[in-house]
Amino acid sequence: MSKVKWTVDAGHSMLEFSVKHMMISRVKGVFNDFEANILADPQDLTDAEIEFTVDLGSIDTRKKDRDDHLRSADFFDVENHPQMNFKATDIQKTSENEYDVTGDMTIRGTTKPVTFNMTFEGQHKDPWGNEVAGFSGHGKLNRKEFGLTWNATLETGGVLVGEDININIEIEAHKQS
């Protein structure tokens, strides 16, 4: 199969993250608005072209005050940097359906390489005859490398917000004719 264009079905896809809070628990959240340009043969992603754009204003941690703080200049500075972008630069097959997808991640005007471990979950026709493919993945980045440095010291030692951000991705993509 040759490379074809795929679009993300936002209603069946998810981009979530988690970060340590007070060094003892995790805060989880999602970005509700994102899109991707994917040109790929799902059976072999090694030469795929993948680009993601995330609307940082769509962050949702289920707490309005925290979300507003994350949108502020202390963190994402959404007013000046409304999007986070990722563009794949290297894709290596690691097993039958698994890949390391490395690319340039841009947050707050800073671009750094990030690698996601991706799994091709399969491909089928939906009840209406459309080709649909599924992908899942995870990765980690250090928020301080992207200028997200705000923190508060805890009275007992340690910090309020961890540095490592875990990212999970679930994508349902529809083949375009």
Backbone as JSON Lines, residues from 0, in Angstrom:
{"i":0,"aa":"M","n":[0.85,-1.18,0.0],"ca":[0.0,0.0,0.0],"c":[0.9,1.25,0.0]}
{"i":1,"aa":"S","n":[0.54,2.24,-0.76],"ca":[1.32,3.47,-0.76],"c":[0.79,4.42,0.3]}
{"i":2,"aa":"K","n":[1.52,5.51,0.51],"ca":[1.12,6.48,1.52],"c":[-0.17,7.19,1.08]}
{"i":3,"aa":"V","n":[-1.1,7.33,2.04],"ca":[-2.34,8.05,1.8],"c":[-2.59,9.01,2.95]}
{"i":4,"aa":"K","n":[-3.47,9.96,2.73],"ca":[-3.8,10.96,3.75],"c":[-4.83,10.38,4.71]}
{"i":5,"aa":"W","n":[-4.61,10.66,6.01],"ca":[-5.51,10.23,7.07],"c":[-5.87,11.46,7.89]}
{"i":6,"aa":"T","n":[-7.11,11.53,8.34],"ca":[-7.53,12.62,9.23],"c":[-7.95,12.03,10.57]}
{"i":7,"aa":"V","n":[-7.7,12.78,11.62],"ca":[-8.02,12.34,12.98],"c":[-9.5,12.52,13.24]}
{"i":8,"aa":"D","n":[-10.13,11.48,13.76],"ca":[-11.52,11.54,14.22],"c":[-11.47,12.02,15.67]}
{"i":9,"aa":"A","n":[-11.71,13.31,15.87],"ca":[-11.56,13.92,17.2],"c":[-12.48,13.28,18.24]}
{"i":10,"aa":"G","n":[-13.63,12.8,17.82],"ca":[-14.57,12.18,18.76],"c":[-14.12,10.83,19.27]}
{"i":11,"aa":"H","n":[-13.13,10.23,18.61],"ca":[-12.63,8.92,19.01],"c":[-11.12,8.95,19.23]}
{"i":12,"aa":"S","n":[-10.59,10.12,19.52],"ca":[-9.16,10.28,19.77],"c":[-8.95,11.08,21.04]}
{"i":13,"aa":"M","n":[-7.76,10.97,21.63],"ca":[-7.49,11.63,22.9],"c":[-6.02,11.99,23.01]}
{"i":14,"aa":"L","n":[-5.76,13.15,23.58],"ca":[-4.4,13.58,23.89],"c":[-4.4,13.97,25.36]}
{"i":15,"aa":"E","n":[-3.81,13.13,26.21],"ca":[-3.84,13.39,27.65],"c":[-2.42,13.46,28.21]}
{"i":16,"aa":"F","n":[-2.31,14.08,29.38],"ca":[-1.02,14.2,30.04],"c":[-1.2,14.0,31.53]}
{"i":17,"aa":"S","n":[-0.08,13.72,32.21],"ca":[-0.09,13.66,33.66],"c":[1.24,14.21,34.17]}
{"i":18,"aa":"V","n":[1.19,14.78,35.38],"ca":[2.37,15.36,36.01],"c":[2.25,15.16,37.52]}
{"i":19,"aa":"K","n":[3.39,14.97,38.17],"ca":[3.39,14.83,39.63],"c":[2.92,16.12,40.29]}
{"i":20,"aa":"H","n":[2.13,15.98,41.34],"ca":[1.64,17.1,42.12],"c":[2.07,16.89,43.56]}
{"i":21,"aa":"M","n":[2.73,17.87,44.13],"ca":[3.21,17.84,45.52],"c":[4.09,16.61,45.8]}
{"i":22,"aa":"M","n":[4.65,16.04,44.73],"ca":[5.57,14.9,44.83],"c":[4.91,13.62,45.34]}
{"i":23,"aa":"I","n":[3.57,13.61,45.47],"ca":[2.91,12.42,46.03],"c":[1.74,11.9,45.18]}
{"i":24,"aa":"S","n":[1.25,12.7,44.26],"ca":[0.11,12.26,43.45],"c":[0.3,12.78,42.03]}
{"i":25,"aa":"R","n":[-0.66,12.51,41.16],"ca":[-0.59,12.96,39.77],"c":[-1.83,13.76,39.42]}
{"i":26,"aa":"V","n":[-1.62,14.82,38.66],"ca":[-2.72,15.56,38.05],"c":[-2.76,15.12,36.59]}
{"i":27,"aa":"K","n":[-3.97,14.82,36.12],"ca":[-4.15,14.43,34.73],"c":[-4.99,15.48,34.02]}
{"i":28,"aa":"G","n":[-4.78,15.58,32.73],"ca":[-5.57,16.5,31.94],"c":[-5.55,16.09,30.48]}
{"i":29,"aa":"V","n":[-6.35,16.8,29.7],"ca":[-6.43,16.54,28.26],"c":[-6.37,17.86,27.51]}
{"i":30,"aa":"F","n":[-6.04,17.76,26.25],"ca":[-6.21,18.87,25.31],"c":[-7.37,18.45,24.42]}
{"i":31,"aa":"N","n":[-8.45,19.23,24.46],"ca":[-9.67,18.86,23.74],"c":[-9.61,19.16,22.25]}
{"i":32,"aa":"D","n":[-8.77,20.1,21.83],"ca":[-8.72,20.48,20.42],"c":[-7.32,20.26,19.86]}
{"i":33,"aa":"F","n":[-7.22,19.32,18.94],"ca":[-5.96,19.07,18.24],"c":[-6.28,18.48,16.88]}
{"i":34,"aa":"E","n":[-5.34,18.62,15.99],"ca":[-5.49,18.03,14.66],"c":[-4.15,17.51,14.2]}
{"i":35,"aa":"A","n":[-4.21,16.65,13.19],"ca":[-2.98,16.08,12.66],"c":[-3.06,15.97,11.16]}
{"i":36,"aa":"N","n":[-1.93,16.12,10.53],"ca":[-1.77,15.82,9.11],"c":[-0.93,14.56,9.05]}
{"i":37,"aa":"I","n":[-1.53,13.49,8.53],"ca":[-0.84,12.21,8.47],"c":[-0.88,11.72,7.03]}
{"i":38,"aa":"L","n":[0.3,11.45,6.5],"ca":[0.43,10.85,5.18],"c":[1.21,9.57,5.41]}
{"i":39,"aa":"A","n":[0.51,8.42,5.32],"ca":[1.16,7.19,5.75],"c":[0.52,5.94,5.16]}
{"i":40,"aa":"D","n":[1.31,4.89,5.15],"ca":[0.83,3.52,4.98],"c":[0.82,2.95,6.39]}
{"i":41,"aa":"P","n":[-0.36,2.73,7.0],"ca":[-0.39,2.27,8.4],"c":[0.33,0.94,8.63]}
{"i":42,"aa":"Q","n":[0.49,0.14,7.58],"ca":[1.18,-1.14,7.73],"c":[2.69,-0.96,7.88]}
{"i":43,"aa":"D","n":[3.2,0.22,7.49],"ca":[4.63,0.51,7.62],"c":[4.8,2.03,7.76]}
{"i":44,"aa":"L","n":[4.94,2.47,8.98],"ca":[5.0,3.91,9.27],"c":[6.39,4.52,9.09]}
{"i":45,"aa":"T","n":[7.38,3.74,8.71],"ca":[8.76,4.24,8.71],"c":[8.98,5.44,7.8]}
{"i":46,"aa":"D","n":[8.16,5.6,6.76],"ca":[8.34,6.78,5.89],"c":[7.13,7.73,5.98]}
{"i":47,"aa":"A","n":[6.36,7.62,7.04],"ca":[5.17,8.46,7.22],"c":[5.55,9.93,7.44]}
{"i":48,"aa":"E","n":[4.65,10.8,7.06],"ca":[4.77,12.23,7.35],"c":[3.69,12.55,8.38]}
{"i":49,"aa":"I","n":[4.1,12.98,9.57],"ca":[3.17,13.2,10.67],"c":[3.41,14.57,11.27]}
{"i":50,"aa":"E","n":[2.34,15.36,11.36],"ca":[2.39,16.67,12.01],"c":[1.16,16.82,12.9]}
{"i":51,"aa":"F","n":[1.39,17.29,14.13],"ca":[0.31,17.54,15.09],"c":[0.29,19.02,15.45]}
{"i":52,"aa":"T","n":[-0.9,19.55,15.6],"ca":[-1.08,20.91,16.13],"c":[-2.09,20.82,17.26]}
{"i":53,"aa":"V","n":[-1.73,21.37,18.42],"ca":[-2.58,21.32,19.61],"c":[-2.94,22.74,20.01]}
{"i":54,"aa":"D","n":[-4.24,22.98,20.22],"ca":[-4.72,24.26,20.74],"c":[-4.53,24.24,22.25]}
{"i":55,"aa":"L","n":[-3.51,24.97,22.74],"ca":[-3.2,24.95,24.17],"c":[-4.31,25.56,25.03]}
{"i":56,"aa":"G","n":[-5.12,26.42,24.45],"ca":[-6.25,26.98,25.19],"c":[-7.3,25.95,25.52]}
{"i":57,"aa":"S","n":[-7.24,24.78,24.87],"ca":[-8.24,23.73,25.1],"c":[-7.86,22.8,26.26]}
{"i":58,"aa":"I","n":[-6.85,23.19,27.04],"ca":[-6.43,22.35,28.17],"c":[-7.57,22.19,29.16]}
{"i":59,"aa":"D","n":[-7.7,20.98,29.7],"ca":[-8.79,20.67,30.62],"c":[-8.28,19.69,31.68]}
{"i":60,"aa":"T","n":[-8.12,20.2,32.91],"ca":[-7.71,19.34,34.03],"c":[-8.86,19.17,35.02]}
{"i":61,"aa":"R","n":[-10.06,19.58,34.62],"ca":[-11.27,19.5,35.43],"c":[-11.26,20.48,36.62]}
{"i":62,"aa":"K","n":[-10.41,21.52,36.52],"ca":[-10.39,22.56,37.56],"c":[-10.09,23.88,36.86]}
{"i":63,"aa":"K","n":[-11.09,24.76,36.78],"ca":[-10.99,26.0,36.01],"c":[-9.81,26.87,36.45]}
{"i":64,"aa":"D","n":[-9.62,27.07,37.74],"ca":[-8.53,27.92,38.22],"c":[-7.16,27.38,37.77]}
{"i":65,"aa":"R","n":[-6.99,26.07,37.86],"ca":[-5.72,25.46,37.43],"c":[-5.55,25.62,35.92]}
{"i":66,"aa":"D","n":[-6.63,25.38,35.16],"ca":[-6.55,25.52,33.7],"c":[-6.19,26.95,33.31]}
{"i":67,"aa":"D","n":[-6.81,27.93,33.97],"ca":[-6.49,29.33,33.7],"c":[-5.03,29.63,34.01]}
{"i":68,"aa":"H","n":[-4.5,29.06,35.11],"ca":[-3.11,29.26,35.47],"c":[-2.2,28.64,34.41]}
{"i":69,"aa":"L","n":[-2.55,27.44,33.93],"ca":[-1.75,26.78,32.9],"c":[-1.75,27.56,31.58]}
{"i":70,"aa":"R","n":[-2.83,28.29,31.3],"ca":[-2.89,29.11,30.08],"c":[-2.09,30.41,30.23]}
{"i":71,"aa":"S","n":[-1.78,30.8,31.46],"ca":[-1.13,32.09,31.74],"c":[0.35,32.06,31.37]}
{"i":72,"aa":"A","n":[0.99,33.23,31.49],"ca":[2.41,33.37,31.17],"c":[3.29,32.52,32.11]}
{"i":73,"aa":"D","n":[2.77,32.09,33.27],"ca":[3.54,31.21,34.16],"c":[3.83,29.86,33.49]}
{"i":74,"aa":"F","n":[2.95,29.44,32.6],"ca":[3.11,28.14,31.94],"c":[3.11,28.3,30.42]}
{"i":75,"aa":"F","n":[1.98,28.0,29.75],"ca":[1.94,27.97,28.29],"c":[1.95,29.34,27.63]}
{"i":76,"aa":"D","n":[1.55,30.4,28.34],"ca":[1.48,31.74,27.75],"c":[0.68,31.7,26.44]}
{"i":77,"aa":"V","n":[-0.56,31.19,26.55],"ca":[-1.43,30.96,25.39],"c":[-1.66,32.24,24.59]}
{"i":78,"aa":"E","n":[-1.67,33.39,25.25],"ca":[-1.88,34.65,24.53],"c":[-0.81,34.85,23.45]}
{"i":79,"aa":"N","n":[0.44,34.51,23.77],"ca":[1.54,34.68,22.83],"c":[1.93,33.41,22.08]}
{"i":80,"aa":"H","n":[1.58,32.25,22.64],"ca":[1.95,30.96,22.05],"c":[0.73,30.03,22.11]}
{"i":81,"aa":"P","n":[-0.25,30.24,21.23],"ca":[-1.52,29.5,21.34],"c":[-1.45,28.02,20.96]}
{"i":82,"aa":"Q","n":[-0.37,27.6,20.29],"ca":[-0.3,26.22,19.83],"c":[0.97,25.52,20.27]}
{"i":83,"aa":"M","n":[0.84,24.22,20.39],"ca":[1.99,23.32,20.54],"c":[2.03,22.53,19.24]}
{"i":84,"aa":"N","n":[3.22,22.33,18.68],"ca":[3.36,21.62,17.41],"c":[4.35,20.48,17.53]}
{"i":85,"aa":"F","n":[4.11,19.45,16.74],"ca":[5.02,18.31,16.65],"c":[5.12,17.91,15.19]}
{"i":86,"aa":"K","n":[6.34,17.71,14.7],"ca":[6.57,17.23,13.33],"c":[7.58,16.1,13.39]}
{"i":87,"aa":"A","n":[7.16,14.93,12.93],"ca":[8.03,13.76,12.95],"c":[9.24,13.98,12.04]}
{"i":88,"aa":"T","n":[10.42,13.59,12.53],"ca":[11.65,13.71,11.76],"c":[12.32,12.36,11.52]}
{"i":89,"aa":"D","n":[11.96,11.35,12.33],"ca":[12.56,10.02,12.2],"c":[11.61,9.0,12.8]}
{"i":90,"aa":"I","n":[11.34,7.93,12.05],"ca":[10.45,6.88,12.54],"c":[11.16,5.54,12.38]}
{"i":91,"aa":"Q","n":[11.36,4.86,13.49],"ca":[12.05,3.58,13.5],"c":[11.09,2.48,13.95]}
{"i":92,"aa":"K","n":[11.03,1.41,13.19],"ca":[10.21,0.26,13.55],"c":[10.95,-0.52,14.64]}
{"i":93,"aa":"T","n":[10.28,-0.8,15.77],"ca":[10.93,-1.5,16.87],"c":[10.43,-2.93,17.03]}
{"i":94,"aa":"S","n":[9.24,-3.23,16.5],"ca":[8.7,-4.59,16.46],"c":[7.57,-4.58,15.43]}
{"i":95,"aa":"E","n":[6.82,-5.68,15.33],"ca":[5.86,-5.82,14.24],"c":[4.92,-4.62,14.09]}
{"i":96,"aa":"N","n":[4.32,-4.13,15.17],"ca":[3.38,-3.02,15.11],"c":[3.79,-1.82,15.95]}
{"i":97,"aa":"E","n":[5.07,-1.76,16.34],"ca":[5.52,-0.69,17.22],"c":[6.64,0.12,16.59]}
{"i":98,"aa":"Y","n":[6.62,1.42,16.92],"ca":[7.56,2.36,16.32],"c":[8.02,3.37,17.36]}
{"i":99,"aa":"D","n":[9.23,3.87,17.2],"ca":[9.69,5.06,17.92],"c":[9.58,6.21,16.94]}
{"i":100,"aa":"V","n":[8.7,7.15,17.26],"ca":[8.48,8.31,16.4],"c":[9.14,9.51,17.06]}
{"i":101,"aa":"T","n":[10.23,9.98,16.48],"ca":[10.96,11.13,17.0],"c":[10.62,12.33,16.14]}
{"i":102,"aa":"G","n":[10.46,13.47,16.8],"ca":[10.16,14.67,16.04],"c":[10.46,15.92,16.81]}
{"i":103,"aa":"D","n":[10.26,17.04,16.15],"ca":[10.48,18.35,16.76],"c":[9.19,18.82,17.43]}
{"i":104,"aa":"M","n":[9.25,18.99,18.75],"ca":[8.13,19.5,19.53],"c":[8.41,20.96,19.8]}
{"i":105,"aa":"T","n":[7.42,21.81,19.53],"ca":[7.57,23.24,19.78],"c":[6.51,23.69,20.79]}
{"i":106,"aa":"I","n":[6.99,24.24,21.91],"ca":[6.14,24.79,22.96],"c":[6.75,26.12,23.37]}
{"i":107,"aa":"R","n":[5.93,27.16,23.44],"ca":[6.39,28.5,23.84],"c":[7.58,28.99,23.01]}
{"i":108,"aa":"G","n":[7.61,28.64,21.73],"ca":[8.68,29.1,20.86],"c":[9.98,28.32,20.97]}
{"i":109,"aa":"T","n":[10.01,27.29,21.81],"ca":[11.19,26.45,21.97],"c":[10.95,25.11,21.3]}
{"i":110,"aa":"T","n":[11.89,24.69,20.46],"ca":[11.76,23.42,19.75],"c":[12.84,22.46,20.24]}
{"i":111,"aa":"K","n":[12.4,21.26,20.62],"ca":[13.31,20.21,21.11],"c":[12.84,18.87,20.54]}
{"i":112,"aa":"P","n":[13.75,17.9,20.4],"ca":[13.33,16.57,19.95],"c":[12.62,15.81,21.08]}
{"i":113,"aa":"V","n":[11.56,15.12,20.71],"ca":[10.8,14.27,21.64],"c":[10.48,12.97,20.9]}
{"i":114,"aa":"T","n":[10.56,11.85,21.61],"ca":[10.25,10.55,21.02],"c":[9.01,9.96,21.67]}
{"i":115,"aa":"F","n":[8.1,9.47,20.83],"ca":[6.9,8.77,21.28],"c":[7.0,7.32,20.85]}
{"i":116,"aa":"N","n":[6.64,6.42,21.75],"ca":[6.54,5.0,21.42],"c":[5.11,4.79,20.93]}
{"i":117,"aa":"M","n":[4.97,4.45,19.64],"ca":[3.65,4.33,19.01],"c":[3.37,2.88,18.63]}
{"i":118,"aa":"T","n":[2.09,2.51,18.75],"ca":[1.63,1.19,18.34],"c":[0.54,1.33,17.3]}
{"i":119,"aa":"F","n":[0.68,0.62,16.18],"ca":[-0.39,0.53,15.19],"c":[-1.35,-0.52,15.72]}
{"i":120,"aa":"E","n":[-2.59,-0.09,16.06],"ca":[-3.56,-0.98,16.7],"c":[-4.38,-1.8,15.7]}
{"i":121,"aa":"G","n":[-4.33,-1.42,14.42],"ca":[-5.07,-2.18,13.42],"c":[-5.83,-1.27,12.47]}
{"i":122,"aa":"Q","n":[-6.42,-1.91,11.47],"ca":[-7.15,-1.16,10.44],"c":[-8.37,-1.98,10.02]}
{"i":123,"aa":"H","n":[-9.53,-1.32,9.93],"ca":[-10.77,-1.99,9.54],"c":[-11.65,-1.02,8.78]}
{"i":124,"aa":"K","n":[-12.72,-1.55,8.2],"ca":[-13.76,-0.71,7.62],"c":[-14.83,-0.49,8.69]}
{"i":125,"aa":"D","n":[-15.31,0.76,8.8],"ca":[-16.4,1.04,9.73],"c":[-17.73,0.6,9.09]}
{"i":126,"aa":"P","n":[-18.85,0.69,9.81],"ca":[-20.13,0.24,9.26],"c":[-20.56,0.97,7.98]}
{"i":127,"aa":"W","n":[-19.95,2.09,7.66],"ca":[-20.3,2.87,6.47],"c":[-19.31,2.66,5.33]}
{"i":128,"aa":"G","n":[-18.37,1.71,5.51],"ca":[-17.43,1.36,4.45],"c":[-16.15,2.18,4.41]}
{"i":129,"aa":"N","n":[-15.93,3.03,5.41],"ca":[-14.73,3.87,5.45],"c":[-13.57,3.12,6.1]}
{"i":130,"aa":"E","n":[-12.36,3.3,5.56],"ca":[-11.16,2.71,6.16],"c":[-10.77,3.51,7.4]}
{"i":131,"aa":"V","n":[-10.58,2.81,8.51],"ca":[-10.24,3.44,9.78],"c":[-9.03,2.72,10.37]}
{"i":132,"aa":"A","n":[-8.07,3.48,10.89],"ca":[-6.88,2.91,11.52],"c":[-6.74,3.45,12.93]}
{"i":133,"aa":"G","n":[-6.19,2.65,13.82],"ca":[-6.0,3.06,15.2],"c":[-4.54,3.05,15.59]}
{"i":134,"aa":"F","n":[-4.17,4.05,16.4],"ca":[-2.8,4.18,16.88],"c":[-2.85,4.59,18.35]}
{"i":135,"aa":"S","n":[-1.92,4.1,19.13],"ca":[-1.78,4.56,20.52],"c":[-0.3,4.81,20.78]}
{"i":136,"aa":"G","n":[-0.04,5.69,21.73],"ca":[1.36,5.98,22.02],"c":[1.54,6.7,23.33]}
{"i":137,"aa":"H","n":[2.8,6.77,23.72],"ca":[3.15,7.5,24.93],"c":[4.57,8.05,24.81]}
{"i":138,"aa":"G","n":[4.8,9.1,25.55],"ca":[6.12,9.72,25.58],"c":[6.26,10.55,26.84]}
{"i":139,"aa":"K","n":[7.43,11.15,26.98],"ca":[7.7,11.96,28.17],"c":[8.57,13.14,27.76]}
{"i":140,"aa":"L","n":[8.31,14.29,28.38],"ca":[9.19,15.44,28.17],"c":[9.38,16.17,29.48]}
{"i":141,"aa":"N","n":[10.46,16.93,29.54],"ca":[10.73,17.75,30.71],"c":[10.22,19.15,30.4]}
{"i":142,"aa":"R","n":[9.24,19.62,31.16],"ca":[8.59,20.9,30.88],"c":[9.56,22.07,30.95]}
{"i":143,"aa":"K","n":[10.58,21.98,31.82],"ca":[11.53,23.09,31.97],"c":[12.34,23.33,30.7]}
{"i":144,"aa":"E","n":[12.56,22.26,29.9],"ca":[13.29,22.42,28.64],"c":[12.53,23.29,27.64]}
{"i":145,"aa":"F","n":[11.22,23.46,27.87],"ca":[10.39,24.25,26.97],"c":[9.98,25.58,27.6]}
{"i":146,"aa":"G","n":[10.65,25.98,28.68],"ca":[10.38,27.27,29.29],"c":[9.22,27.29,30.25]}
{"i":147,"aa":"L","n":[8.68,26.13,30.61],"ca":[7.59,26.05,31.59],"c":[8.23,25.8,32.95]}
{"i":148,"aa":"T","n":[8.72,26.88,33.56],"ca":[9.57,26.74,34.75],"c":[8.89,27.1,36.06]}
{"i":149,"aa":"W","n":[7.67,27.65,36.02],"ca":[7.01,28.07,37.26],"c":[6.9,26.91,38.22]}
{"i":150,"aa":"N","n":[7.1,27.2,39.51],"ca":[6.93,26.2,40.55],"c":[6.8,26.89,41.89]}
{"i":151,"aa":"A","n":[6.48,26.12,42.9],"ca":[6.41,26.61,44.28],"c":[7.06,25.56,45.18]}
{"i":152,"aa":"T","n":[7.85,26.02,46.14],"ca":[8.5,25.11,47.06],"c":[7.53,24.75,48.18]}
{"i":153,"aa":"L","n":[7.52,23.49,48.54],"ca":[6.64,23.02,49.61],"c":[7.32,23.21,50.97]}
{"i":154,"aa":"E","n":[6.54,23.48,51.95],"ca":[7.04,23.69,53.31],"c":[7.85,22.5,53.8]}
{"i":155,"aa":"T","n":[7.45,21.29,53.38],"ca":[8.13,20.07,53.82],"c":[9.29,19.68,52.92]}
{"i":156,"aa":"G","n":[9.62,20.54,51.94],"ca":[10.67,20.23,50.97],"c":[10.03,19.72,49.69]}
{"i":157,"aa":"G","n":[10.75,19.81,48.64],"ca":[10.2,19.4,47.35],"c":[9.46,20.53,46.68]}
{"i":158,"aa":"V","n":[8.75,20.21,45.58],"ca":[8.08,21.23,44.78],"c":[6.63,20.83,44.51]}
{"i":159,"aa":"L","n":[5.85,21.83,44.15],"ca":[4.43,21.63,43.89],"c":[4.19,20.86,42.59]}
{"i":160,"aa":"V","n":[4.93,21.22,41.52],"ca":[4.69,20.63,40.2],"c":[5.95,19.91,39.72]}
{"i":161,"aa":"G","n":[5.8,18.65,39.31],"ca":[6.92,17.88,38.8],"c":[7.42,18.42,37.47]}
{"i":162,"aa":"E","n":[8.62,18.01,37.09],"ca":[9.21,18.45,35.82],"c":[8.81,17.55,34.65]}
{"i":163,"aa":"D","n":[8.7,16.25,34.88],"ca":[8.41,15.31,33.8],"c":[6.92,15.25,33.51]}
{"i":164,"aa":"I","n":[6.59,15.41,32.23],"ca":[5.21,15.34,31.77],"c":[5.07,14.06,30.96]}
{"i":165,"aa":"N","n":[4.17,13.19,31.38],"ca":[3.87,11.97,30.63],"c":[2.72,12.27,29.68]}
{"i":166,"aa":"I","n":[2.86,11.85,28.44],"ca":[1.86,12.12,27.4],"c":[1.35,10.8,26.85]}
{"i":167,"aa":"N","n":[0.03,10.67,26.76],"ca":[-0.61,9.5,26.16],"c":[-1.47,9.96,24.99]}
{"i":168,"aa":"I","n":[-1.42,9.19,23.91],"ca":[-2.13,9.53,22.69],"c":[-2.94,8.32,22.24]}
{"i":169,"aa":"E","n":[-4.2,8.55,21.91],"ca":[-5.05,7.54,21.28],"c":[-5.62,8.19,20.02]}
{"i":170,"aa":"I","n":[-5.36,7.6,18.86],"ca":[-5.79,8.2,17.6],"c":[-6.62,7.2,16.81]}
{"i":171,"aa":"E","n":[-7.79,7.66,16.36],"ca":[-8.56,6.94,15.34],"c":[-8.51,7.83,14.12]}
{"i":172,"aa":"A","n":[-7.98,7.3,13.03],"ca":[-7.8,8.09,11.83],"c":[-8.59,7.49,10.67]}
{"i":173,"aa":"H","n":[-9.16,8.38,9.84],"ca":[-9.97,7.94,8.71],"c":[-9.21,8.23,7.41]}
{"i":174,"aa":"K","n":[-9.16,7.21,6.54],"ca":[-8.49,7.34,5.26],"c":[-9.29,8.28,4.37]}
{"i":175,"aa":"Q","n":[-8.57,9.2,3.73],"ca":[-9.2,10.15,2.81],"c":[-9.06,9.64,1.4]}
{"i":176,"aa":"S","n":[-10.09,9.82,0.6],"ca":[-10.06,9.33,-0.79],"c":[-9.34,10.3,-1.69]}
